[in-house]
Amino acid sequence: MAIHGHLGRSTYRTPRALPRVYKEVAQQLGFFAQAELTLARTRAGDIRYLPGVFSAIEATRLFERLLAIAPWSKETMRMYDKMVEVPRLVAWYRDPEPLPAELQMVRERVGALLSVKFNAVSLNYYRDGNDSVAWHSDHDEELTARPVVALLSLGAIREMLLRTKVLPRRQLRCDLEPGSILVMRGDVQEHWEHHIPKVHRPTSARISVALRTKISP
Ligand SMILES: O=C(O)CCC(=O)C(=O)O
């Protein structure tokens, strides 16, 4: 995993220990069960990265199963005053629709780990490096006031960028490894935006499972 950041003119960097190709092989072999990392703290929340919540084998099985069963569709997003198509596929599970067993298992494990009762689940499917999602924060009016958003990564490692909304911006960069969870809690959505950029080299598919807390199911 690599985390890089900028705060004003100061820069800190956790060096990548190994080139990406070695890391991907090591991931598949189940190495790299690293410790949880707090990437940023806000007044009433934080951004945390938890690697290895699901093993490499579990992540691969979940990826294959969700790819096969999810009701994938295209998505549009409001960008300033226009609705634009997001270059990725999504799948939504709306209550009271039952969740597939695999997603119930994910919700239970992540919910127990974080002590959070998640009541909204959606999936994002980045078919290759051309798929991405632009800078945004999650401010769906159905979310609880200070929501918990947990993103489980499956499949290819993709980079996530996070930045503060106010200037001078603080920016973080985090490689989202399969089986890891990126958690944004509390007032993070008020103060930070996030983004999955396109990748200009051959990149295989990634699925993220987004768990959120909504006002009422
Ligand atoms: O795929 C991801 O991990 C990011 C998803 C995301 O930013 C979103 O759906 O709001």
The ligand as a MOL file (V3000), in Angstrom:
LIG
                    3D

  0  0  0     0  0            999 V3000
M  V30 BEGIN CTAB
M  V30 COUNTS 10 9 0 0 0
M  V30 BEGIN ATOM
M  V30 1 O -14.9630 2.6810 -5.7030 0
M  V30 2 C -14.6840 3.2660 -4.6770 0
M  V30 3 O -14.0090 2.7570 -3.7870 0
M  V30 4 C -15.1860 4.6750 -4.4910 0
M  V30 5 C -16.6630 4.7520 -4.6000 0
M  V30 6 C -17.1980 6.1280 -4.4100 0
M  V30 7 O -16.4850 7.0600 -4.2950 0
M  V30 8 C -18.6110 6.3280 -4.3500 0
M  V30 9 O -19.3540 5.5090 -4.8740 0
M  V30 10 O -19.0240 7.3540 -3.7780 0
M  V30 END ATOM
M  V30 BEGIN BOND
M  V30 1 2 1 2
M  V30 2 1 2 3
M  V30 3 1 2 4
M  V30 4 1 4 5
M  V30 5 1 5 6
M  V30 6 2 6 7
M  V30 7 1 6 8
M  V30 8 2 8 9
M  V30 9 1 8 10
M  V30 END BOND
M  V30 END CTAB
M  END
